Amino acid sequence: MSKIGLVGGGYTLIPEGEVVLKIASVDDEKLEDFGKIEVVLCDAKGRKHTERFNFTAKDGSQNETAMWYFSTLARAALNLAEDDMREIDPQDL
């Protein structure tokens, strides 16, 4: 059985208050075939976080939670109103 050595450090709590994130990149290569997209977010210090969205559930239905979360992120990034239901190109982010 293989073993993996654990490492420490690197984890920092997000400080209380406002945190500004920039969308560094969007990978929608698997969107049409698999219903998946990756969004890389970056803070002012250059730290990155990758958010992965799976829009299709295991049973083939639409993953409503992923759709809601992505929609909220996209509206905030594009400065759209909460009730704006337009279709967007992920590369516009």
MOPAC internal coordinates of N, CA, C and O (Angstrom, degrees):
PM7 1SCF
backbone

  N    0.0000 0     0.00 0     0.00 0    0    0    0
  C    1.4509 1     0.00 0     0.00 0    1    0    0
  C    1.5210 1   108.93 1     0.00 0    2    1    0
  O    1.2310 1   120.65 1   -49.30 1    3    2    1
  N    1.3227 1   116.36 1   130.70 1    3    2    1
  C    1.4679 1   121.63 1   177.92 1    5    3    2
  C    1.5077 1   110.67 1   -74.69 1    6    5    3
  O    1.2310 1   121.17 1   -30.45 1    7    6    5
  N    1.3150 1   115.37 1   149.55 1    7    6    5
  C    1.4591 1   120.57 1   177.71 1    9    7    6
  C    1.5215 1   108.95 1  -122.97 1   10    9    7
  O    1.2310 1   121.04 1   -29.44 1   11   10    9
  N    1.3185 1   115.61 1   150.56 1   11   10    9
  C    1.4556 1   122.12 1   179.90 1   13   11   10
  C    1.5226 1   107.89 1  -118.60 1   14   13   11
  O    1.2310 1   120.23 1   -54.27 1   15   14   13
  N    1.3216 1   117.17 1   125.73 1   15   14   13
  C    1.4602 1   121.24 1   176.70 1   17   15   14
  C    1.5189 1   110.64 1   -75.97 1   18   17   15
  O    1.2310 1   120.74 1   -45.28 1   19   18   17
  N    1.3053 1   116.18 1   134.72 1   19   18   17
  C    1.4629 1   121.20 1  -179.83 1   21   19   18
  C    1.5211 1   110.06 1   -86.94 1   22   21   19
  O    1.2310 1   120.36 1   -30.46 1   23   22   21
  N    1.3059 1   116.91 1   149.54 1   23   22   21
  C    1.4647 1   122.38 1   178.66 1   25   23   22
  C    1.5161 1   109.26 1  -122.89 1   26   25   23
  O    1.2310 1   120.45 1   -22.39 1   27   26   25
  N    1.2942 1   116.75 1   157.61 1   27   26   25
  C    1.4624 1   121.83 1   178.93 1   29   27   26
  C    1.5085 1   110.82 1  -110.43 1   30   29   27
  O    1.2310 1   121.07 1    -6.30 1   31   30   29
  N    1.3109 1   115.56 1   173.70 1   31   30   29
  C    1.4585 1   120.99 1   176.14 1   33   31   30
  C    1.5155 1   113.12 1    76.47 1   34   33   31
  O    1.2310 1   121.48 1    -1.71 1   35   34   33
  N    1.3077 1   114.78 1   178.29 1   35   34   33
  C    1.4503 1   120.40 1   177.24 1   37   35   34
  C    1.5112 1   114.39 1    87.06 1   38   37   35
  O    1.2310 1   119.58 1   161.94 1   39   38   37
  N    1.3196 1   118.42 1   -18.06 1   39   38   37
  C    1.4649 1   120.61 1  -178.68 1   41   39   38
  C    1.5155 1   109.09 1  -100.16 1   42   41   39
  O    1.2310 1   120.80 1   -51.45 1   43   42   41
  N    1.3144 1   116.08 1   128.55 1   43   42   41
  C    1.4534 1   121.71 1   178.68 1   45   43   42
  C    1.5155 1   108.76 1  -132.12 1   46   45   43
  O    1.2310 1   120.59 1   -46.59 1   47   46   45
  N    1.3151 1   116.48 1   133.41 1   47   46   45
  C    1.4563 1   120.08 1   175.67 1   49   47   46
  C    1.5173 1   109.64 1   -65.81 1   50   49   47
  O    1.2310 1   120.59 1   -35.96 1   51   50   49
  N    1.3129 1   116.48 1   144.04 1   51   50   49
  C    1.4600 1   120.64 1   174.75 1   53   51   50
  C    1.5227 1   107.23 1   -72.03 1   54   53   51
  O    1.2310 1   119.95 1   -54.40 1   55   54   53
  N    1.3277 1   117.70 1   125.60 1   55   54   53
  C    1.4635 1   119.38 1  -178.48 1   57   55   54
  C    1.5233 1   111.30 1   -66.38 1   58   57   55
  O    1.2310 1   121.87 1   -26.29 1   59   58   57
  N    1.3157 1   114.02 1   153.71 1   59   58   57
  C    1.4599 1   119.35 1   177.93 1   61   59   58
  C    1.5165 1   109.50 1   -64.80 1   62   61   59
  O    1.2310 1   120.28 1   -38.39 1   63   62   61
  N    1.3071 1   117.07 1   141.61 1   63   62   61
  C    1.4518 1   121.47 1   178.92 1   65   63   62
  C    1.5169 1   111.00 1   118.11 1   66   65   63
  O    1.2310 1   121.03 1    19.92 1   67   66   65
  N    1.2915 1   115.63 1  -160.08 1   67   66   65
  C    1.4535 1   121.91 1  -175.60 1   69   67   66
  C    1.5248 1   110.87 1   -87.91 1   70   69   67
  O    1.2310 1   120.73 1   -46.43 1   71   70   69
  N    1.3217 1   116.22 1   133.57 1   71   70   69
  C    1.4539 1   122.14 1   176.01 1   73   71   70
  C    1.5268 1   107.08 1  -122.63 1   74   73   71
  O    1.2310 1   120.43 1   -51.52 1   75   74   73
  N    1.3210 1   116.78 1   128.48 1   75   74   73
  C    1.4586 1   121.48 1  -179.85 1   77   75   74
  C    1.5219 1   108.50 1  -100.24 1   78   77   75
  O    1.2310 1   121.00 1   -53.35 1   79   78   77
  N    1.3199 1   115.70 1   126.65 1   79   78   77
  C    1.4596 1   121.86 1   178.17 1   81   79   78
  C    1.5186 1   109.38 1  -117.60 1   82   81   79
  O    1.2310 1   120.98 1   -38.17 1   83   82   81
  N    1.3071 1   115.73 1   141.83 1   83   82   81
  C    1.4540 1   122.60 1   176.64 1   85   83   82
  C    1.5262 1   107.94 1  -109.70 1   86   85   83
  O    1.2310 1   120.40 1   -40.26 1   87   86   85
  N    1.3128 1   116.84 1   139.74 1   87   86   85
  C    1.4611 1   119.83 1   174.46 1   89   87   86
  C    1.5265 1   106.19 1   -80.73 1   90   89   87
  O    1.2310 1   121.25 1   -68.79 1   91   90   89
  N    1.3396 1   115.22 1   111.21 1   91   90   89
  C    1.4597 1   120.95 1  -176.66 1   93   91   90
  C    1.5204 1   111.69 1   -81.78 1   94   93   91
  O    1.2310 1   120.64 1   141.63 1   95   94   93
  N    1.3327 1   116.38 1   -38.37 1   95   94   93
  C    1.4678 1   119.54 1   179.97 1   97   95   94
  C    1.5231 1   110.44 1  -160.52 1   98   97   95
  O    1.2310 1   121.74 1   -21.74 1   99   98   97
  N    1.3156 1   114.27 1   158.26 1   99   98   97
  C    1.4683 1   122.21 1   177.28 1  101   99   98
  C    1.5235 1   107.15 1  -132.37 1  102  101   99
  O    1.2310 1   120.71 1   -54.99 1  103  102  101
  N    1.3356 1   116.25 1   125.01 1  103  102  101
  C    1.4642 1   121.21 1   177.39 1  105  103  102
  C    1.5274 1   107.47 1  -111.58 1  106  105  103
  O    1.2310 1   120.96 1   -74.71 1  107  106  105
  N    1.3282 1   115.77 1   105.29 1  107  106  105
  C    1.4580 1   120.48 1  -179.93 1  109  107  106
  C    1.5281 1   112.05 1  -111.53 1  110  109  107
  O    1.2310 1   120.77 1  -156.97 1  111  110  109
  N    1.3349 1   116.13 1    23.03 1  111  110  109
  C    1.4557 1   121.98 1  -177.99 1  113  111  110
  C    1.5400 1   112.22 1   -59.62 1  114  113  111
  O    1.2310 1   120.21 1   147.64 1  115  114  113
  N    1.3319 1   117.21 1   -32.36 1  115  114  113
  C    1.4659 1   121.00 1  -177.55 1  117  115  114
  C    1.5330 1   112.97 1   -99.65 1  118  117  115
  O    1.2310 1   120.26 1  -169.23 1  119  118  117
  N    1.3191 1   117.11 1    10.77 1  119  118  117
  C    1.4618 1   120.53 1  -175.22 1  121  119  118
  C    1.5205 1   112.69 1   -65.67 1  122  121  119
  O    1.2310 1   119.87 1   127.56 1  123  122  121
  N    1.3103 1   117.85 1   -52.44 1  123  122  121
  C    1.4724 1   119.89 1  -175.90 1  125  123  122
  C    1.5234 1   112.60 1   -68.59 1  126  125  123
  O    1.2310 1   119.97 1   138.32 1  127  126  125
  N    1.3337 1   117.67 1   -41.68 1  127  126  125
  C    1.4663 1   120.52 1  -175.83 1  129  127  126
  C    1.5259 1   113.27 1   -80.06 1  130  129  127
  O    1.2310 1   120.31 1   141.38 1  131  130  129
  N    1.3498 1   117.02 1   -38.62 1  131  130  129
  C    1.4611 1   119.89 1  -172.31 1  133  131  130
  C    1.5219 1   114.63 1  -122.78 1  134  133  131
  O    1.2310 1   119.63 1   175.49 1  135  134  133
  N    1.3402 1   118.32 1    -4.51 1  135  134  133
  C    1.4588 1   120.80 1  -179.55 1  137  135  134
  C    1.5147 1   113.18 1    69.79 1  138  137  135
  O    1.2310 1   120.30 1  -147.21 1  139  138  137
  N    1.3486 1   117.04 1    32.79 1  139  138  137
  C    1.4619 1   121.29 1  -177.45 1  141  139  138
  C    1.5264 1   110.71 1  -123.18 1  142  141  139
  O    1.2310 1   121.32 1   -31.92 1  143  142  141
  N    1.3238 1   115.08 1   148.08 1  143  142  141
  C    1.4604 1   121.84 1   178.27 1  145  143  142
  C    1.5261 1   108.25 1  -147.91 1  146  145  143
  O    1.2310 1   120.25 1   -32.23 1  147  146  145
  N    1.3214 1   117.13 1   147.77 1  147  146  145
  C    1.4646 1   122.38 1   175.61 1  149  147  146
  C    1.5192 1   109.06 1  -121.83 1  150  149  147
  O    1.2310 1   121.05 1   -46.35 1  151  150  149
  N    1.3289 1   115.60 1   133.65 1  151  150  149
  C    1.4589 1   122.12 1   177.65 1  153  151  150
  C    1.5237 1   107.24 1  -121.45 1  154  153  151
  O    1.2310 1   120.46 1   -56.69 1  155  154  153
  N    1.3320 1   116.72 1   123.31 1  155  154  153
  C    1.4604 1   121.48 1   178.17 1  157  155  154
  C    1.5203 1   108.34 1   -98.47 1  158  157  155
  O    1.2310 1   121.01 1   -58.21 1  159  158  157
  N    1.3379 1   115.67 1   121.79 1  159  158  157
  C    1.4595 1   122.69 1   179.13 1  161  159  158
  C    1.5238 1   108.38 1  -105.51 1  162  161  159
  O    1.2310 1   120.45 1   -32.45 1  163  162  161
  N    1.3289 1   116.75 1   147.55 1  163  162  161
  C    1.4564 1   121.85 1  -176.71 1  165  163  162
  C    1.5281 1   108.72 1  -136.68 1  166  165  163
  O    1.2310 1   120.41 1   -41.82 1  167  166  165
  N    1.3484 1   116.83 1   138.18 1  167  166  165
  C    1.4628 1   119.29 1   177.19 1  169  167  166
  C    1.5245 1   110.33 1   -96.92 1  170  169  167
  O    1.2310 1   120.24 1     2.16 1  171  170  169
  N    1.3168 1   117.15 1  -177.84 1  171  170  169
  C    1.4676 1   122.18 1  -175.91 1  173  171  170
  C    1.5254 1   112.76 1   -63.82 1  174  173  171
  O    1.2310 1   120.13 1   155.20 1  175  174  173
  N    1.3266 1   117.35 1   -24.80 1  175  174  173
  C    1.4637 1   121.05 1   179.62 1  177  175  174
  C    1.5261 1   112.11 1   -88.85 1  178  177  175
  O    1.2310 1   120.49 1  -177.87 1  179  178  177
  N    1.3348 1   116.67 1     2.13 1  179  178  177
  C    1.4555 1   120.16 1   178.68 1  181  179  178
  C    1.5243 1   114.46 1    86.80 1  182  181  179
  O    1.2310 1   120.11 1  -176.62 1  183  182  181
  N    1.3254 1   117.39 1     3.38 1  183  182  181
  C    1.4630 1   120.20 1   177.59 1  185  183  182
  C    1.5149 1   109.33 1   -72.22 1  186  185  183
  O    1.2310 1   120.95 1   -41.47 1  187  186  185
  N    1.3270 1   115.79 1   138.53 1  187  186  185
  C    1.4620 1   120.46 1  -175.14 1  189  187  186
  C    1.5232 1   112.00 1  -112.77 1  190  189  187
  O    1.2310 1   121.79 1   -29.33 1  191  190  189
  N    1.3204 1   114.17 1   150.67 1  191  190  189
  C    1.4615 1   122.46 1   174.98 1  193  191  190
  C    1.5194 1   106.97 1  -138.44 1  194  193  191
  O    1.2310 1   120.37 1   -50.06 1  195  194  193
  N    1.3249 1   116.89 1   129.94 1  195  194  193
  C    1.4629 1   121.17 1   177.71 1  197  195  194
  C    1.5102 1   109.57 1  -102.58 1  198  197  195
  O    1.2310 1   121.04 1   -56.30 1  199  198  197
  N    1.3049 1   115.61 1   123.70 1  199  198  197
  C    1.4697 1   122.29 1   177.25 1  201  199  198
  C    1.5177 1   107.12 1  -106.29 1  202  201  199
  O    1.2310 1   120.92 1   -55.72 1  203  202  201
  N    1.3414 1   115.84 1   124.28 1  203  202  201
  C    1.4630 1   121.44 1  -179.23 1  205  203  202
  C    1.5269 1   109.35 1  -108.64 1  206  205  203
  O    1.2310 1   121.10 1   -48.53 1  207  206  205
  N    1.3145 1   115.51 1   131.47 1  207  206  205
  C    1.4598 1   121.12 1   179.88 1  209  207  206
  C    1.5223 1   108.96 1  -115.67 1  210  209  207
  O    1.2310 1   120.51 1   -52.77 1  211  210  209
  N    1.3212 1   116.63 1   127.23 1  211  210  209
  C    1.4704 1   123.11 1   173.72 1  213  211  210
  C    1.5221 1   106.82 1  -111.31 1  214  213  211
  O    1.2310 1   120.63 1   -77.62 1  215  214  213
  N    1.3163 1   116.41 1   102.38 1  215  214  213
  C    1.4585 1   120.89 1  -174.84 1  217  215  214
  C    1.5200 1   113.59 1   -79.80 1  218  217  215
  O    1.2310 1   120.10 1   167.12 1  219  218  217
  N    1.3235 1   117.41 1   -12.88 1  219  218  217
  C    1.4571 1   121.33 1   179.67 1  221  219  218
  C    1.5230 1   109.07 1  -112.41 1  222  221  219
  O    1.2310 1   120.72 1   -54.59 1  223  222  221
  N    1.3310 1   116.23 1   125.41 1  223  222  221
  C    1.4642 1   121.20 1   178.23 1  225  223  222
  C    1.5297 1   109.84 1   -75.15 1  226  225  223
  O    1.2310 1   120.98 1   -12.56 1  227  226  225
  N    1.3279 1   115.72 1   167.44 1  227  226  225
  C    1.4648 1   120.84 1  -178.78 1  229  227  226
  C    1.5264 1   112.68 1   -57.86 1  230  229  227
  O    1.2310 1   120.23 1   148.60 1  231  230  229
  N    1.3182 1   117.16 1   -31.40 1  231  230  229
  C    1.4723 1   120.34 1  -178.89 1  233  231  230
  C    1.5336 1   112.34 1   -85.54 1  234  233  231
  O    1.2310 1   120.16 1  -175.61 1  235  234  233
  N    1.3426 1   117.30 1     4.39 1  235  234  233
  C    1.4636 1   121.50 1   178.13 1  237  235  234
  C    1.5177 1   114.50 1    92.01 1  238  237  235
  O    1.2310 1   120.12 1   171.77 1  239  238  237
  N    1.3246 1   117.37 1    -8.23 1  239  238  237
  C    1.4637 1   120.49 1   179.40 1  241  239  238
  C    1.5312 1   109.90 1   -80.94 1  242  241  239
  O    1.2310 1   121.24 1   -10.49 1  243  242  241
  N    1.3216 1   115.24 1   169.51 1  243  242  241
  C    1.4590 1   120.55 1   179.91 1  245  243  242
  C    1.5274 1   109.76 1   -74.00 1  246  245  243
  O    1.2310 1   120.44 1   -45.83 1  247  246  245
  N    1.3264 1   116.76 1   134.17 1  247  246  245
  C    1.4574 1   122.66 1   176.95 1  249  247  246
  C    1.5296 1   107.73 1   -82.23 1  250  249  247
  O    1.2310 1   120.71 1   -82.03 1  251  250  249
  N    1.3228 1   116.26 1    97.97 1  251  250  249
  C    1.4669 1   121.89 1  -174.39 1  253  251  250
  C    1.5278 1   112.52 1   -63.00 1  254  253  251
  O    1.2310 1   120.18 1   143.50 1  255  254  253
  N    1.3328 1   117.26 1   -36.50 1  255  254  253
  C    1.4654 1   120.46 1  -179.47 1  257  255  254
  C    1.5186 1   110.72 1   -64.96 1  258  257  255
  O    1.2310 1   120.08 1   134.79 1  259  258  257
  N    1.3258 1   117.45 1   -45.21 1  259  258  257
  C    1.4654 1   121.11 1   178.70 1  261  259  258
  C    1.5197 1   110.72 1   -64.19 1  262  261  259
  O    1.2310 1   120.36 1   139.87 1  263  262  261
  N    1.3266 1   116.92 1   -40.13 1  263  262  261
  C    1.4667 1   120.59 1   178.94 1  265  263  262
  C    1.5299 1   110.85 1   -63.12 1  266  265  263
  O    1.2310 1   120.55 1   136.64 1  267  266  265
  N    1.3346 1   116.56 1   -43.36 1  267  266  265
  C    1.4636 1   120.57 1   179.89 1  269  267  266
  C    1.5160 1   110.64 1   -64.19 1  270  269  267
  O    1.2310 1   119.93 1   133.14 1  271  270  269
  N    1.3358 1   117.75 1   -46.86 1  271  270  269
  C    1.4625 1   121.60 1  -177.66 1  273  271  270
  C    1.5285 1   110.88 1   -64.77 1  274  273  271
  O    1.2310 1   120.03 1   134.93 1  275  274  273
  N    1.3353 1   117.54 1   -45.07 1  275  274  273
  C    1.4599 1   120.51 1   178.30 1  277  275  274
  C    1.5275 1   110.52 1   -63.10 1  278  277  275
  O    1.2310 1   120.13 1   138.01 1  279  278  277
  N    1.3208 1   117.36 1   -41.99 1  279  278  277
  C    1.4656 1   121.49 1   179.48 1  281  279  278
  C    1.5206 1   111.15 1   -60.37 1  282  281  279
  O    1.2310 1   120.49 1   138.41 1  283  282  281
  N    1.3301 1   116.68 1   -41.59 1  283  282  281
  C    1.4626 1   121.16 1   178.32 1  285  283  282
  C    1.5242 1   110.73 1   -64.15 1  286  285  283
  O    1.2310 1   120.47 1   135.75 1  287  286  285
  N    1.3372 1   116.70 1   -44.25 1  287  286  285
  C    1.4595 1   121.44 1   177.85 1  289  287  286
  C    1.5272 1   111.27 1   -62.43 1  290  289  287
  O    1.2310 1   120.33 1   133.99 1  291  290  289
  N    1.3320 1   116.97 1   -46.01 1  291  290  289
  C    1.4611 1   121.85 1  -178.22 1  293  291  290
  C    1.5294 1   111.52 1   -64.61 1  294  293  291
  O    1.2310 1   120.18 1   137.01 1  295  294  293
  N    1.3314 1   117.27 1   -42.99 1  295  294  293
  C    1.4663 1   119.82 1   178.87 1  297  295  294
  C    1.5252 1   111.11 1   -62.11 1  298  297  295
  O    1.2310 1   120.43 1   138.46 1  299  298  297
  N    1.3333 1   116.78 1   -41.54 1  299  298  297
  C    1.4678 1   120.23 1   179.23 1  301  299  298
  C    1.5256 1   110.38 1   -65.76 1  302  301  299
  O    1.2310 1   120.28 1   136.53 1  303  302  301
  N    1.3333 1   117.07 1   -43.47 1  303  302  301
  C    1.4636 1   121.12 1  -178.12 1  305  303  302
  C    1.5164 1   112.25 1   -66.64 1  306  305  303
  O    1.2310 1   120.25 1   144.48 1  307  306  305
  N    1.3280 1   117.13 1   -35.52 1  307  306  305
  C    1.4629 1   121.74 1  -177.35 1  309  307  306
  C    1.5243 1   113.21 1   -97.40 1  310  309  307
  O    1.2310 1   120.92 1  -176.80 1  311  310  309
  N    1.3442 1   115.85 1     3.20 1  311  310  309
  C    1.4600 1   122.08 1   179.15 1  313  311  310
  C    1.5281 1   111.32 1    56.65 1  314  313  311
  O    1.2310 1   121.08 1  -131.62 1  315  314  313
  N    1.3336 1   115.55 1    48.38 1  315  314  313
  C    1.4667 1   121.78 1   179.02 1  317  315  314
  C    1.5211 1   110.13 1  -100.52 1  318  317  315
  O    1.2310 1   120.69 1   -23.70 1  319  318  317
  N    1.3160 1   116.29 1   156.30 1  319  318  317
  C    1.4579 1   121.45 1   177.91 1  321  319  318
  C    1.5242 1   110.22 1   -69.53 1  322  321  319
  O    1.2310 1   120.81 1   -26.76 1  323  322  321
  N    1.3189 1   116.06 1   153.24 1  323  322  321
  C    1.4610 1   122.50 1  -178.55 1  325  323  322
  C    1.5278 1   112.32 1   -58.09 1  326  325  323
  O    1.2310 1   120.03 1   147.79 1  327  326  325
  N    1.3117 1   117.56 1   -32.21 1  327  326  325
  C    1.4651 1   120.19 1  -177.70 1  329  327  326
  C    1.5315 1   112.81 1   -93.07 1  330  329  327
  O    1.2310 1   119.89 1  -172.47 1  331  330  329
  N    1.3277 1   117.81 1     7.53 1  331  330  329
  C    1.4658 1   121.68 1   178.67 1  333  331  330
  C    1.5302 1   109.04 1   -75.50 1  334  333  331
  O    1.2310 1   120.12 1   -61.81 1  335  334  333
  N    1.3214 1   117.37 1   118.19 1  335  334  333
  C    1.4635 1   122.55 1  -174.82 1  337  335  334
  C    1.5266 1   112.51 1  -113.18 1  338  337  335
  O    1.2310 1   120.07 1  -157.45 1  339  338  337
  N    1.3327 1   117.47 1    22.55 1  339  338  337
  C    1.4637 1   120.38 1  -177.93 1  341  339  338
  C    1.5309 1   111.13 1   -66.33 1  342  341  339
  O    1.2310 1   120.64 1   -17.28 1  343  342  341
  N    1.3097 1   116.39 1   162.72 1  343  342  341
  C    1.4496 1   121.61 1   171.39 1  345  343  342
  C    1.5170 1   107.82 1   -88.09 1  346  345  343
  O    1.2310 1   120.47 1   -38.20 1  347  346  345
  N    1.3331 1   116.70 1   141.80 1  347  346  345
  C    1.4582 1   120.56 1   179.60 1  349  347  346
  C    1.5219 1   110.04 1  -125.04 1  350  349  347
  O    1.2310 1   121.14 1   -22.50 1  351  350  349
  N    1.2942 1   115.42 1   157.50 1  351  350  349
  C    1.4550 1   122.16 1   170.32 1  353  351  350
  C    1.5236 1   105.77 1   -88.64 1  354  353  351
  O    1.2310 1   119.07 1   -57.02 1  355  354  353
  N    1.3448 1   119.39 1   122.98 1  355  354  353
  C    1.4663 1   120.56 1  -178.54 1  357  355  354
  C    1.5205 1   112.72 1   -55.31 1  358  357  355
  O    1.2310 1   119.53 1   152.45 1  359  358  357
  N    1.3279 1   118.50 1   -27.55 1  359  358  357
  C    1.4599 1   120.46 1   179.90 1  361  359  358
  C    1.5302 1   112.05 1   -69.60 1  362  361  359
  O    1.2310 1   120.00 1   165.38 1  363  362  361
  N    1.3476 1   117.60 1   -14.62 1  363  362  361
  C    1.4695 1   120.93 1   175.95 1  365  363  362
  C    1.5244 1   112.13 1   -70.57 1  366  365  363
  O    1.2310 1   120.80 1   163.09 1  367  366  365
  N    1.3193 1   116.07 1   -16.91 1  367  366  365
  C    1.4654 1   119.45 1   179.44 1  369  367  366
  C    1.5081 1   109.74 1   -69.91 1  370  369  367
  O    1.2310 1   120.10 1   180.00 1  371  370  369

